[in-house]
Amino acid sequence: FCFCRDDRRQCFQIVLTIMKPSKILQSTALIAAICKIKAFATNIGSTPSPDSWKTRVPPLDVSYASTERSYYGIDANTDENKISLEEWTDRDMYNFQEWAIDYGVQQMSEMELYTYDGSDWQFISNSYIPANNCVLFVPSNLVFGSIKVSNEFGDDLKMAEDELLLLDQGTAKRLPLFRLMIKILAEYEKGESSQWFPWLNSLPRIFYNGVSMTDACFECLPPYAALLSMNERNTYSRFVNAIRKGFVPLKPETINDDRVVKWAYNVALTRFHEVWEPRRQKLIAPMADMFNHSSEPNVEITVDKQVNFRVNTIADVPPGTPLTISLGDPTNPTPLFAQYGFLYNDCKTIFCKAIHLEE
């Protein structure tokens, strides 16, 4: 089994076993081994011991919030005023939380951000939280929306979208995702002058989904997983081709940097929340995008007509429990693998639709 990272030009080889593909699907031992690989699984579904937490970010006291504080800690006169996309760059969660409070985010004090590995962050309860409580509110002024992006970029974006449809009519249903990618690239270009800089600087730099795979990776996967993962990479390639036509006012050094455009696509792909009323659109709400997935979620996200986000508990949450949402069908985890790059330990089925495509 060879899981490649094309953006690093390196190959992480994990020799698990040598067997025919049909045997791979039948080997529960092999699947269990795969689920322990960080690139494909996490142990977030289990409750960590407080002694094992490497880093915890407590909720901020709103009374100390000030719009005059600096979030950046870098000199605006240097070339360092843009987000570093080096893979092992620390995610700045402290300044992100301060910024969120300043811009009107309201967070229940009974939960906090924590990481067990210094890389993957999520919300966890520090006290008992009963069901039917609002634990997070994100105002509409912080939300990225595909409709709002369309209005912001106007005819320039329309020409890029027309070019995208010429490449493949099937991408019409993914235009909202395309718009979010454009917005993220535009804000990335602004560096620390972007309103969303602290959020962007808190995001992961490393992704393990289909977009980050190589052809060698696809050959190692069961057919259904390979198909969905390759579809994501193909969609990304079409998006990049349309962007590089130059219709959207983005700098050449931005759109021609493979690392930057891939990062922007992955951010949009892995952090959006879709709504269907009153109009279908994809939205990204900073801070509301910090909830991880579970097949048995204990919170859910709602969006009102003004595009304010609320996150409410749907079950009682004991202390020390991750607050989680559902990102997809728990009985078919393969689409989650292709889009987000993980398989969860609480998943009852692994690559469950793979066999029927082998013939």
DOSEKE-890017 format. One record per residue (C-alpha): residue number from 1; residue in three letters; y, x, z. Coordinates in steps of 0.5 Angstrom, whole numbers, plus 2048, in hexadecimal, padded with zeros to 3 digits. Layout:
<num=NUM | residu=ALA | c2=Y | c1=X | c3=Z>
...
END
This chain:
<num=1 | residu=PHE | c2=800 | c1=800 | c3=800>
<num=2 | residu=CYS | c2=807 | c1=803 | c3=7FE>
<num=3 | residu=PHE | c2=80D | c1=800 | c3=800>
<num=4 | residu=CYS | c2=813 | c1=803 | c3=7FC>
<num=5 | residu=ARG | c2=81A | c1=803 | c3=7FD>
<num=6 | residu=ASP | c2=81D | c1=804 | c3=7F7>
<num=7 | residu=ASP | c2=824 | c1=805 | c3=7FA>
<num=8 | residu=ARG | c2=822 | c1=80B | c3=7FD>
<num=9 | residu=ARG | c2=81E | c1=80E | c3=7F8>
<num=10 | residu=GLN | c2=819 | c1=80F | c3=7FD>
<num=11 | residu=CYS | c2=812 | c1=80C | c3=7FE>
<num=12 | residu=PHE | c2=80F | c1=80A | c3=805>
<num=13 | residu=GLN | c2=808 | c1=80A | c3=804>
<num=14 | residu=ILE | c2=803 | c1=806 | c3=809>
<num=15 | residu=VAL | c2=7FC | c1=808 | c3=808>
<num=16 | residu=LEU | c2=7F9 | c1=802 | c3=80B>
<num=17 | residu=THR | c2=7F2 | c1=801 | c3=807>
<num=18 | residu=ILE | c2=7F0 | c1=801 | c3=800>
<num=19 | residu=MET | c2=7ED | c1=7FB | c3=7FD>
<num=20 | residu=LYS | c2=7ED | c1=7F6 | c3=7F7>
<num=21 | residu=PRO | c2=7F3 | c1=7F1 | c3=7F7>
<num=22 | residu=SER | c2=7EE | c1=7EB | c3=7F9>
<num=23 | residu=LYS | c2=7EC | c1=7EF | c3=7FF>
<num=24 | residu=ILE | c2=7F3 | c1=7F0 | c3=801>
<num=25 | residu=LEU | c2=7F4 | c1=7E9 | c3=802>
<num=26 | residu=GLN | c2=7ED | c1=7E8 | c3=806>
<num=27 | residu=SER | c2=7EF | c1=7ED | c3=80B>
<num=28 | residu=THR | c2=7F2 | c1=7EA | c3=811>
<num=29 | residu=ALA | c2=7F2 | c1=7F2 | c3=814>
<num=30 | residu=LEU | c2=7F6 | c1=7F4 | c3=80E>
<num=31 | residu=ILE | c2=7FB | c1=7EE | c3=80F>
<num=32 | residu=ALA | c2=7FC | c1=7F0 | c3=816>
<num=33 | residu=ALA | c2=7FD | c1=7F7 | c3=814>
<num=34 | residu=ILE | c2=803 | c1=7F5 | c3=80F>
<num=35 | residu=CYS | c2=806 | c1=7F0 | c3=814>
<num=36 | residu=LYS | c2=807 | c1=7F6 | c3=819>
<num=37 | residu=ILE | c2=80B | c1=7FA | c3=814>
<num=38 | residu=LYS | c2=812 | c1=7F9 | c3=815>
<num=39 | residu=ALA | c2=814 | c1=7F8 | c3=80E>
<num=40 | residu=PHE | c2=810 | c1=7F2 | c3=80E>
<num=41 | residu=ALA | c2=80F | c1=7EF | c3=815>
<num=42 | residu=THR | c2=813 | c1=7EF | c3=81B>
<num=43 | residu=ASN | c2=811 | c1=7ED | c3=822>
<num=44 | residu=ILE | c2=817 | c1=7E9 | c3=823>
<num=45 | residu=GLY | c2=813 | c1=7E2 | c3=825>
<num=46 | residu=SER | c2=810 | c1=7E5 | c3=82B>
<num=47 | residu=THR | c2=815 | c1=7E5 | c3=831>
<num=48 | residu=PRO | c2=817 | c1=7ED | c3=833>
<num=49 | residu=SER | c2=818 | c1=7EF | c3=83A>
<num=50 | residu=PRO | c2=81F | c1=7F1 | c3=83C>
<num=51 | residu=ASP | c2=81D | c1=7F8 | c3=83E>
<num=52 | residu=SER | c2=81B | c1=7F9 | c3=836>
<num=53 | residu=TRP | c2=822 | c1=7F7 | c3=834>
<num=54 | residu=LYS | c2=825 | c1=7FD | c3=831>
<num=55 | residu=THR | c2=82C | c1=7FA | c3=830>
<num=56 | residu=ARG | c2=82F | c1=7F3 | c3=832>
<num=57 | residu=VAL | c2=836 | c1=7F0 | c3=830>
<num=58 | residu=PRO | c2=838 | c1=7EB | c3=836>
<num=59 | residu=PRO | c2=83C | c1=7E5 | c3=834>
<num=60 | residu=LEU | c2=844 | c1=7E7 | c3=834>
<num=61 | residu=ASP | c2=849 | c1=7E4 | c3=838>
<num=62 | residu=VAL | c2=84D | c1=7E0 | c3=834>
<num=63 | residu=SER | c2=853 | c1=7E1 | c3=838>
<num=64 | residu=TYR | c2=853 | c1=7E8 | c3=836>
<num=65 | residu=ALA | c2=853 | c1=7E7 | c3=82F>
<num=66 | residu=SER | c2=859 | c1=7E9 | c3=82B>
<num=67 | residu=THR | c2=85B | c1=7E9 | c3=824>
<num=68 | residu=GLU | c2=85F | c1=7F0 | c3=825>
<num=69 | residu=ARG | c2=859 | c1=7F4 | c3=826>
<num=70 | residu=SER | c2=856 | c1=7F9 | c3=821>
<num=71 | residu=TYR | c2=84F | c1=7F8 | c3=81F>
<num=72 | residu=TYR | c2=84E | c1=7FE | c3=81B>
<num=73 | residu=GLY | c2=84F | c1=804 | c3=81F>
<num=74 | residu=ILE | c2=850 | c1=808 | c3=818>
<num=75 | residu=ASP | c2=856 | c1=80B | c3=815>
<num=76 | residu=ALA | c2=859 | c1=807 | c3=80F>
<num=77 | residu=ASN | c2=85C | c1=80D | c3=80C>
<num=78 | residu=THR | c2=855 | c1=810 | c3=80B>
<num=79 | residu=ASP | c2=84F | c1=80E | c3=806>
<num=80 | residu=GLU | c2=84B | c1=80B | c3=80C>
<num=81 | residu=ASN | c2=84F | c1=804 | c3=80C>
<num=82 | residu=LYS | c2=849 | c1=801 | c3=808>
<num=83 | residu=ILE | c2=842 | c1=7FF | c3=80B>
<num=84 | residu=SER | c2=83D | c1=805 | c3=80B>
<num=85 | residu=LEU | c2=837 | c1=802 | c3=807>
<num=86 | residu=GLU | c2=832 | c1=808 | c3=809>
<num=87 | residu=GLU | c2=82C | c1=806 | c3=80C>
<num=88 | residu=TRP | c2=82C | c1=808 | c3=813>
<num=89 | residu=THR | c2=833 | c1=806 | c3=814>
<num=90 | residu=ASP | c2=834 | c1=802 | c3=81B>
<num=91 | residu=ARG | c2=835 | c1=7FB | c3=81B>
<num=92 | residu=ASP | c2=83C | c1=7FA | c3=81E>
<num=93 | residu=MET | c2=83A | c1=7F4 | c3=822>
<num=94 | residu=TYR | c2=840 | c1=7F5 | c3=828>
<num=95 | residu=ASN | c2=846 | c1=7F5 | c3=823>
<num=96 | residu=PHE | c2=842 | c1=7EF | c3=81F>
<num=97 | residu=GLN | c2=842 | c1=7EB | c3=826>
<num=98 | residu=GLU | c2=849 | c1=7EC | c3=828>
<num=99 | residu=TRP | c2=84B | c1=7EA | c3=821>
<num=100 | residu=ALA | c2=847 | c1=7E4 | c3=821>
<num=101 | residu=ILE | c2=84A | c1=7E2 | c3=827>
<num=102 | residu=ASP | c2=851 | c1=7E3 | c3=825>
<num=103 | residu=TYR | c2=850 | c1=7DF | c3=81F>
<num=104 | residu=GLY | c2=84E | c1=7D9 | c3=823>
<num=105 | residu=VAL | c2=846 | c1=7DA | c3=823>
<num=106 | residu=GLN | c2=844 | c1=7D6 | c3=82A>
<num=107 | residu=GLN | c2=83D | c1=7D9 | c3=82D>
<num=108 | residu=MET | c2=83A | c1=7D6 | c3=833>
<num=109 | residu=SER | c2=839 | c1=7DB | c3=838>
<num=110 | residu=GLU | c2=832 | c1=7DA | c3=839>
<num=111 | residu=MET | c2=830 | c1=7DE | c3=833>
<num=112 | residu=GLU | c2=832 | c1=7E5 | c3=831>
<num=113 | residu=LEU | c2=830 | c1=7EA | c3=82B>
<num=114 | residu=TYR | c2=82B | c1=7EF | c3=82C>
<num=115 | residu=THR | c2=827 | c1=7F4 | c3=828>
<num=116 | residu=TYR | c2=820 | c1=7F7 | c3=82A>
<num=117 | residu=ASP | c2=820 | c1=7FC | c3=825>
<num=118 | residu=GLY | c2=828 | c1=7FD | c3=823>
<num=119 | residu=SER | c2=827 | c1=7FA | c3=81C>
<num=120 | residu=ASP | c2=825 | c1=7F3 | c3=81D>
<num=121 | residu=TRP | c2=82A | c1=7EF | c3=821>
<num=122 | residu=GLN | c2=829 | c1=7E8 | c3=823>
<num=123 | residu=PHE | c2=82B | c1=7E3 | c3=828>
<num=124 | residu=ILE | c2=827 | c1=7E2 | c3=82F>
<num=125 | residu=SER | c2=828 | c1=7DE | c3=835>
<num=126 | residu=ASN | c2=82A | c1=7E1 | c3=83B>
<num=127 | residu=SER | c2=82A | c1=7DA | c3=83F>
<num=128 | residu=TYR | c2=826 | c1=7D4 | c3=83F>
<num=129 | residu=ILE | c2=829 | c1=7D0 | c3=839>
<num=130 | residu=PRO | c2=827 | c1=7C8 | c3=839>
<num=131 | residu=ALA | c2=826 | c1=7C5 | c3=832>
<num=132 | residu=ASN | c2=82C | c1=7C1 | c3=82E>
<num=133 | residu=ASN | c2=831 | c1=7C6 | c3=830>
<num=134 | residu=CYS | c2=836 | c1=7C9 | c3=82B>
<num=135 | residu=VAL | c2=835 | c1=7D1 | c3=82C>
<num=136 | residu=LEU | c2=839 | c1=7D3 | c3=827>
<num=137 | residu=PHE | c2=83F | c1=7D1 | c3=823>
<num=138 | residu=VAL | c2=842 | c1=7D4 | c3=81C>
<num=139 | residu=PRO | c2=849 | c1=7D2 | c3=81A>
<num=140 | residu=SER | c2=849 | c1=7D0 | c3=812>
<num=141 | residu=ASN | c2=84F | c1=7D6 | c3=811>
<num=142 | residu=LEU | c2=849 | c1=7DB | c3=812>
<num=143 | residu=VAL | c2=844 | c1=7D8 | c3=80D>
<num=144 | residu=PHE | c2=843 | c1=7DA | c3=806>
<num=145 | residu=GLY | c2=841 | c1=7D4 | c3=802>
<num=146 | residu=SER | c2=83F | c1=7D5 | c3=7FB>
<num=147 | residu=ILE | c2=844 | c1=7CF | c3=7F9>
<num=148 | residu=LYS | c2=84A | c1=7D3 | c3=7FC>
<num=149 | residu=VAL | c2=848 | c1=7D9 | c3=7F8>
<num=150 | residu=SER | c2=848 | c1=7D5 | c3=7F2>
<num=151 | residu=ASN | c2=84F | c1=7D3 | c3=7F3>
<num=152 | residu=GLU | c2=851 | c1=7DA | c3=7F5>
<num=153 | residu=PHE | c2=84F | c1=7DD | c3=7EF>
<num=154 | residu=GLY | c2=850 | c1=7D8 | c3=7EA>
<num=155 | residu=ASP | c2=84F | c1=7D9 | c3=7E3>
<num=156 | residu=ASP | c2=84D | c1=7E0 | c3=7E4>
<num=157 | residu=LEU | c2=847 | c1=7DE | c3=7E8>
<num=158 | residu=LYS | c2=846 | c1=7D9 | c3=7E3>
<num=159 | residu=MET | c2=845 | c1=7DE | c3=7DD>
<num=160 | residu=ALA | c2=840 | c1=7E2 | c3=7E1>
<num=161 | residu=GLU | c2=83C | c1=7DC | c3=7E3>
<num=162 | residu=ASP | c2=83C | c1=7DA | c3=7DB>
<num=163 | residu=GLU | c2=839 | c1=7E1 | c3=7DA>
<num=164 | residu=LEU | c2=834 | c1=7E0 | c3=7DF>
<num=165 | residu=LEU | c2=832 | c1=7DA | c3=7DC>
<num=166 | residu=LEU | c2=831 | c1=7DD | c3=7D5>
<num=167 | residu=LEU | c2=82D | c1=7E2 | c3=7D8>
<num=168 | residu=ASP | c2=828 | c1=7DD | c3=7DB>
<num=169 | residu=GLN | c2=829 | c1=7D5 | c3=7DC>
<num=170 | residu=GLY | c2=825 | c1=7D5 | c3=7E2>
<num=171 | residu=THR | c2=82A | c1=7D8 | c3=7E6>
<num=172 | residu=ALA | c2=82E | c1=7D2 | c3=7E6>
<num=173 | residu=LYS | c2=82B | c1=7D0 | c3=7EC>
<num=174 | residu=ARG | c2=82D | c1=7D7 | c3=7F0>
<num=175 | residu=LEU | c2=834 | c1=7D7 | c3=7EE>
<num=176 | residu=PRO | c2=836 | c1=7D5 | c3=7F5>
<num=177 | residu=LEU | c2=833 | c1=7DC | c3=7F7>
<num=178 | residu=PHE | c2=836 | c1=7E0 | c3=7F1>
<num=179 | residu=ARG | c2=83D | c1=7DD | c3=7F4>
<num=180 | residu=LEU | c2=83C | c1=7E0 | c3=7FB>
<num=181 | residu=MET | c2=83A | c1=7E7 | c3=7F8>
<num=182 | residu=ILE | c2=840 | c1=7E7 | c3=7F5>
<num=183 | residu=LYS | c2=844 | c1=7E5 | c3=7FB>
<num=184 | residu=ILE | c2=840 | c1=7EB | c3=7FF>
<num=185 | residu=LEU | c2=842 | c1=7F0 | c3=7FA>
<num=186 | residu=ALA | c2=849 | c1=7EE | c3=7FA>
<num=187 | residu=GLU | c2=84A | c1=7EE | c3=801>
<num=188 | residu=TYR | c2=846 | c1=7F5 | c3=801>
<num=189 | residu=GLU | c2=84B | c1=7F8 | c3=7FD>
<num=190 | residu=LYS | c2=851 | c1=7F6 | c3=802>
<num=191 | residu=GLY | c2=84E | c1=7FB | c3=807>
<num=192 | residu=GLU | c2=851 | c1=7FA | c3=80E>
<num=193 | residu=SER | c2=856 | c1=7F5 | c3=80B>
<num=194 | residu=SER | c2=851 | c1=7F0 | c3=80A>
<num=195 | residu=GLN | c2=851 | c1=7EA | c3=80F>
<num=196 | residu=TRP | c2=84A | c1=7EB | c3=80F>
<num=197 | residu=PHE | c2=849 | c1=7F2 | c3=810>
<num=198 | residu=PRO | c2=846 | c1=7F2 | c3=817>
<num=199 | residu=TRP | c2=841 | c1=7ED | c3=815>
<num=200 | residu=LEU | c2=83F | c1=7F1 | c3=80F>
<num=201 | residu=ASN | c2=83F | c1=7F7 | c3=813>
<num=202 | residu=SER | c2=83A | c1=7F4 | c3=818>
<num=203 | residu=LEU | c2=835 | c1=7F2 | c3=812>
<num=204 | residu=PRO | c2=82E | c1=7F6 | c3=811>
<num=205 | residu=ARG | c2=82E | c1=7FB | c3=80B>
<num=206 | residu=ILE | c2=827 | c1=7FB | c3=80A>
<num=207 | residu=PHE | c2=823 | c1=7F6 | c3=807>
<num=208 | residu=TYR | c2=81B | c1=7F5 | c3=806>
<num=209 | residu=ASN | c2=81B | c1=7EF | c3=801>
<num=210 | residu=GLY | c2=819 | c1=7EE | c3=7FA>
<num=211 | residu=VAL | c2=820 | c1=7F1 | c3=7F7>
<num=212 | residu=SER | c2=81F | c1=7F8 | c3=7FB>
<num=213 | residu=MET | c2=818 | c1=7F8 | c3=7F8>
<num=214 | residu=THR | c2=815 | c1=7FD | c3=7F2>
<num=215 | residu=ASP | c2=810 | c1=7FB | c3=7ED>
<num=216 | residu=ALA | c2=80B | c1=7FF | c3=7F1>
<num=217 | residu=CYS | c2=80C | c1=7FA | c3=7F7>
<num=218 | residu=PHE | c2=80B | c1=7F4 | c3=7F3>
<num=219 | residu=GLU | c2=804 | c1=7F7 | c3=7F0>
<num=220 | residu=CYS | c2=802 | c1=7F7 | c3=7F8>
<num=221 | residu=LEU | c2=804 | c1=7F0 | c3=7F9>
<num=222 | residu=PRO | c2=800 | c1=7EA | c3=7F9>
<num=223 | residu=PRO | c2=802 | c1=7E6 | c3=7F2>
<num=224 | residu=TYR | c2=806 | c1=7E1 | c3=7F5>
<num=225 | residu=ALA | c2=80A | c1=7E6 | c3=7FA>
<num=226 | residu=ALA | c2=80B | c1=7EA | c3=7F4>
<num=227 | residu=LEU | c2=80D | c1=7E5 | c3=7EF>
<num=228 | residu=LEU | c2=812 | c1=7E2 | c3=7F4>
<num=229 | residu=SER | c2=815 | c1=7E9 | c3=7F6>
<num=230 | residu=MET | c2=815 | c1=7EB | c3=7EF>
<num=231 | residu=ASN | c2=819 | c1=7E4 | c3=7ED>
<num=232 | residu=GLU | c2=81E | c1=7E7 | c3=7F3>
<num=233 | residu=ARG | c2=81F | c1=7ED | c3=7F0>
<num=234 | residu=ASN | c2=820 | c1=7EA | c3=7E9>
<num=235 | residu=THR | c2=825 | c1=7E6 | c3=7EB>
<num=236 | residu=TYR | c2=829 | c1=7EB | c3=7EE>
<num=237 | residu=SER | c2=829 | c1=7EF | c3=7E8>
<num=238 | residu=ARG | c2=82C | c1=7E9 | c3=7E4>
<num=239 | residu=PHE | c2=831 | c1=7E9 | c3=7E9>
<num=240 | residu=VAL | c2=833 | c1=7F0 | c3=7E8>
<num=241 | residu=ASN | c2=833 | c1=7F0 | c3=7E1>
<num=242 | residu=ALA | c2=838 | c1=7EA | c3=7E1>
<num=243 | residu=ILE | c2=83C | c1=7ED | c3=7E6>
<num=244 | residu=ARG | c2=83D | c1=7F4 | c3=7E2>
<num=245 | residu=LYS | c2=840 | c1=7F0 | c3=7DC>
<num=246 | residu=GLY | c2=846 | c1=7F1 | c3=7E0>
<num=247 | residu=PHE | c2=849 | c1=7E9 | c3=7E0>
<num=248 | residu=VAL | c2=849 | c1=7E9 | c3=7E8>
<num=249 | residu=PRO | c2=84F | c1=7EE | c3=7EA>
<num=250 | residu=LEU | c2=84B | c1=7F3 | c3=7EE>
<num=251 | residu=LYS | c2=84C | c1=7FA | c3=7ED>
<num=252 | residu=PRO | c2=847 | c1=7FE | c3=7E9>
<num=253 | residu=GLU | c2=845 | c1=803 | c3=7EE>
<num=254 | residu=THR | c2=843 | c1=7FD | c3=7F2>
<num=255 | residu=ILE | c2=83F | c1=7F9 | c3=7ED>
<num=256 | residu=ASN | c2=83C | c1=7FF | c3=7EA>
<num=257 | residu=ASP | c2=839 | c1=802 | c3=7F1>
<num=258 | residu=ASP | c2=832 | c1=7FF | c3=7F1>
<num=259 | residu=ARG | c2=832 | c1=800 | c3=7F9>
<num=260 | residu=VAL | c2=838 | c1=7FC | c3=7FA>
<num=261 | residu=VAL | c2=836 | c1=7F6 | c3=7F5>
<num=262 | residu=LYS | c2=82F | c1=7F6 | c3=7F8>
<num=263 | residu=TRP | c2=831 | c1=7F6 | c3=7FF>
<num=264 | residu=ALA | c2=836 | c1=7F0 | c3=7FD>
<num=265 | residu=TYR | c2=831 | c1=7EC | c3=7FA>
<num=266 | residu=ASN | c2=82C | c1=7ED | c3=800>
<num=267 | residu=VAL | c2=831 | c1=7EB | c3=805>
<num=268 | residu=ALA | c2=832 | c1=7E4 | c3=801>
<num=269 | residu=LEU | c2=82B | c1=7E3 | c3=800>
<num=270 | residu=THR | c2=829 | c1=7E4 | c3=807>
<num=271 | residu=ARG | c2=82F | c1=7E1 | c3=80B>
<num=272 | residu=PHE | c2=831 | c1=7DA | c3=807>
<num=273 | residu=HIS | c2=830 | c1=7D3 | c3=80A>
<num=274 | residu=GLU | c2=82F | c1=7CE | c3=805>
<num=275 | residu=VAL | c2=832 | c1=7C7 | c3=805>
<num=276 | residu=TRP | c2=832 | c1=7C1 | c3=801>
<num=277 | residu=GLU | c2=837 | c1=7BC | c3=803>
<num=278 | residu=PRO | c2=83C | c1=7BB | c3=801>
<num=279 | residu=ARG | c2=83B | c1=7C0 | c3=7FB>
<num=280 | residu=ARG | c2=836 | c1=7C5 | c3=7FB>
<num=281 | residu=GLN | c2=838 | c1=7CC | c3=7FD>
<num=282 | residu=LYS | c2=836 | c1=7D2 | c3=800>
<num=283 | residu=LEU | c2=839 | c1=7D5 | c3=806>
<num=284 | residu=ILE | c2=83A | c1=7DB | c3=80B>
<num=285 | residu=ALA | c2=83C | c1=7DA | c3=812>
<num=286 | residu=PRO | c2=83D | c1=7E1 | c3=815>
<num=287 | residu=MET | c2=83A | c1=7E0 | c3=81C>
<num=288 | residu=ALA | c2=836 | c1=7DA | c3=81A>
<num=289 | residu=ASP | c2=832 | c1=7DF | c3=816>
<num=290 | residu=MET | c2=82F | c1=7E3 | c3=81C>
<num=291 | residu=PHE | c2=829 | c1=7DE | c3=81D>
<num=292 | residu=ASN | c2=822 | c1=7E0 | c3=81B>
<num=293 | residu=HIS | c2=81D | c1=7DC | c3=819>
<num=294 | residu=SER | c2=817 | c1=7D9 | c3=81C>
<num=295 | residu=SER | c2=812 | c1=7D4 | c3=81A>
<num=296 | residu=GLU | c2=813 | c1=7D0 | c3=821>
<num=297 | residu=PRO | c2=81B | c1=7D1 | c3=821>
<num=298 | residu=ASN | c2=81F | c1=7CF | c3=827>
<num=299 | residu=VAL | c2=826 | c1=7CE | c3=824>
<num=300 | residu=GLU | c2=829 | c1=7CB | c3=81D>
<num=301 | residu=ILE | c2=82F | c1=7CC | c3=819>
<num=302 | residu=THR | c2=833 | c1=7C6 | c3=817>
<num=303 | residu=VAL | c2=83A | c1=7C6 | c3=813>
<num=304 | residu=ASP | c2=83F | c1=7C1 | c3=813>
<num=305 | residu=LYS | c2=843 | c1=7BE | c3=80E>
<num=306 | residu=GLN | c2=849 | c1=7C3 | c3=80F>
<num=307 | residu=VAL | c2=843 | c1=7C9 | c3=80E>
<num=308 | residu=ASN | c2=843 | c1=7CB | c3=816>
<num=309 | residu=PHE | c2=83D | c1=7CD | c3=818>
<num=310 | residu=ARG | c2=839 | c1=7CB | c3=81F>
<num=311 | residu=VAL | c2=833 | c1=7CE | c3=821>
<num=312 | residu=ASN | c2=82F | c1=7C9 | c3=826>
<num=313 | residu=THR | c2=829 | c1=7CA | c3=82A>
<num=314 | residu=ILE | c2=823 | c1=7C5 | c3=828>
<num=315 | residu=ALA | c2=81F | c1=7C7 | c3=82E>
<num=316 | residu=ASP | c2=81F | c1=7CA | c3=835>
<num=317 | residu=VAL | c2=820 | c1=7D2 | c3=835>
<num=318 | residu=PRO | c2=81E | c1=7D6 | c3=83B>
<num=319 | residu=PRO | c2=821 | c1=7DC | c3=83D>
<num=320 | residu=GLY | c2=820 | c1=7E2 | c3=838>
<num=321 | residu=THR | c2=81E | c1=7DE | c3=832>
<num=322 | residu=PRO | c2=820 | c1=7E0 | c3=82B>
<num=323 | residu=LEU | c2=824 | c1=7DA | c3=828>
<num=324 | residu=THR | c2=821 | c1=7D9 | c3=821>
<num=325 | residu=ILE | c2=822 | c1=7D4 | c3=81B>
<num=326 | residu=SER | c2=81D | c1=7D2 | c3=816>
<num=327 | residu=LEU | c2=81E | c1=7D6 | c3=80F>
<num=328 | residu=GLY | c2=819 | c1=7D2 | c3=80B>
<num=329 | residu=ASP | c2=812 | c1=7CF | c3=80B>
<num=330 | residu=PRO | c2=80E | c1=7D3 | c3=811>
<num=331 | residu=THR | c2=807 | c1=7D1 | c3=80D>
<num=332 | residu=ASN | c2=809 | c1=7D5 | c3=807>
<num=333 | residu=PRO | c2=80D | c1=7DB | c3=809>
<num=334 | residu=THR | c2=80D | c1=7DF | c3=802>
<num=335 | residu=PRO | c2=813 | c1=7DC | c3=800>
<num=336 | residu=LEU | c2=816 | c1=7DF | c3=807>
<num=337 | residu=PHE | c2=813 | c1=7E6 | c3=805>
<num=338 | residu=ALA | c2=816 | c1=7E6 | c3=7FE>
<num=339 | residu=GLN | c2=81D | c1=7E4 | c3=801>
<num=340 | residu=TYR | c2=81E | c1=7E7 | c3=808>
<num=341 | residu=GLY | c2=818 | c1=7EC | c3=808>
<num=342 | residu=PHE | c2=814 | c1=7EA | c3=80E>
<num=343 | residu=LEU | c2=80E | c1=7E7 | c3=810>
<num=344 | residu=TYR | c2=80E | c1=7E5 | c3=817>
<num=345 | residu=ASN | c2=809 | c1=7E5 | c3=81C>
<num=346 | residu=ASP | c2=809 | c1=7DE | c3=81E>
<num=347 | residu=CYS | c2=807 | c1=7DC | c3=817>
<num=348 | residu=LYS | c2=801 | c1=7D9 | c3=816>
<num=349 | residu=THR | c2=800 | c1=7DA | c3=80F>
<num=350 | residu=ILE | c2=801 | c1=7E1 | c3=80B>
<num=351 | residu=PHE | c2=802 | c1=7E1 | c3=803>
<num=352 | residu=CYS | c2=7FF | c1=7DA | c3=804>
<num=353 | residu=LYS | c2=800 | c1=7D8 | c3=7FC>
<num=354 | residu=ALA | c2=7FE | c1=7DF | c3=7F9>
<num=355 | residu=ILE | c2=7F7 | c1=7DD | c3=7F7>
<num=356 | residu=HIS | c2=7F8 | c1=7D8 | c3=7F2>
<num=357 | residu=LEU | c2=7FC | c1=7DD | c3=7EE>
<num=358 | residu=GLU | c2=7F7 | c1=7E2 | c3=7ED>
<num=359 | residu=GLU | c2=7F3 | c1=7DF | c3=7E7>
END
